[in-house]
Amino acid sequence: MHYGRWILGLLAAAMLSGCITPPIPPRIKRNNPEAKPDTGPFWWGISSSAFQTEDRGEMPGSPNYFKTDWDLFAEAGRVPPKGDDATFSWSQFDKDLEALKKIGVNHYRFGVEWARIEPRPGQYNEAALRRYVDFARKLKAAGIEPVVTLWHFTFPDWMVVKGKPGRSRWLSPYYRERWPLFVDKVTRAMSPYVRTYVPQNEPNGDLALGYISSVWPPGMFLDFNMHARALTQSTWGFREAAKIIKQNRKDALVMAVVALPYWIRTFWDPTSAYYNFMQRINFSHLDRTYDVCDLIGFNYYYTEYADFTALLALKARRGRNYSLLGWVIQPHSLYKQINIVAKRYGKPIVITENGIATSRDIKRVRYLFNHMLEVKEAMADGADVRGYFVWTLVDNYEWHHGYKAPFGMSRMDPVTKRRLLRPSALFYKGLIETSEESSMLDEISSQPELPQGFIER
């Protein structure tokens, strides 16, 4: 990450708007039975994304060869290249399925790559769509409920106009034309096997990193006007997708997924401008879309301090209380964030991503154990939490971190492509097996803090 520009951006944002106020919570209907869908037993899951795991599967020159805006950003030298292989989840999906069955999850969240399905405007790769449908069918046959993400950070390259970010990605003239058609085509095809859809993954994070900090595509720095325009487009797209999803399957569930790190006020932010700015980043998209959602999903990884000097220390942070990326590990913040979201929106909650980048798997076990305890505590105190998803199944491409951030509960054998399960996967498996559906995590307190036989690696 370009920490210097990120920090300068936040500093400038706070200075330019010292009177920033926190986002005002939306007015919600209390005790609305329609806001409490039946989702069945507790969702034990794992999340992944298409771009981060799939091999391309098409040769240059093929009519179905495709690129994304992230490929173009990497070619420009802005982020590490993913390459054409990743973890081979396109050609070797059965290897993922084998690992999922061994772990024993009952839900799996995976994404579809828009560029793969529509490599040119209006030109669909029907075979690719059928393959995605087959993924969902195989999951259902294995007793694993598929949860499908329709957009996970990447756009087709034909939605990028070189040198014109104001006409690219969310702001492309193609977006309002092609997005509804893409959503309709995918959800119609998948409707026999898929009930739960995520229209967009972490749109709030994408907008902040792409239009304010310049770290992600389209690489804009402090362009608040373009950020506002992209936010409008993104929320329109989410609401449009939710409508189409419901049209194509009457009992479908629409789930939001946003990034919600927990921010703490500090002495170095006396006006709370920085804190309030980050709260707006957290909630601005969800405040505009929660009402069309059946479930509020959020991704929680870390806590951060509303302190510009703290971000300067990211690369230097090491030790028990930090991830490999320098993220602050503070499990109780997950409990707090669950309660904030529950109060703010009044809808069932799913923890859609939770995990840690570490080369020491015993640290991952501790991380998962302690965060699950906080989920249990929140539920005991009345929070309506319906599920928990670990990020992720196998070490993969982690955006601007490249392949240097191992989040997986497994690693890929480079020869056989099998997923070699780590002790954290076995820990998760044991937790799922010993927990009663009606009293999620009741058994966890009796688990040993560090399961015996686990080796640090």
Secondary structure, 3 states (H helix, E strand, C coil): CCHHHHHHHHHHHHHHCCCCCCCCCCCCCCCCHHHCCCCCCCEEEEECCHHHHCCCCCCCCCCCCCCEHHHHHHHCCCCCCCCCCCCCCCCCHHHHHHHHHHHCCCEEEEECCHHHHCCECCECCHHHHHHHHHHHHHHHHCCCEEEEECCCCCCEHHHCCCCCHHHCHHHCHHHHHHHHHHHHHHHHHHCCCCCEEECCECHHHHHHHHHCECCCCCCCECCHHHHHHHHHHHHHHHHHHHHHHHHHCCCCEEEEEEECCEEECCCCCCCCHHHHHHHHHHHHHHHCCHHHCCEEEEECCCEEECCHHHHHCHHHCCCCCECCCCCECCCHHHHHHHHHHHHHHCCCEEEEECCCCCCCHHHHHHHHHHHHHHHHHHHHCCCCEEEEEECCCCCCCCHHHCCCCCCCCEEECCCCCCEEECHHHHHHHHHHHHCCHHHCCCCHHHCCCCCCCCCCC
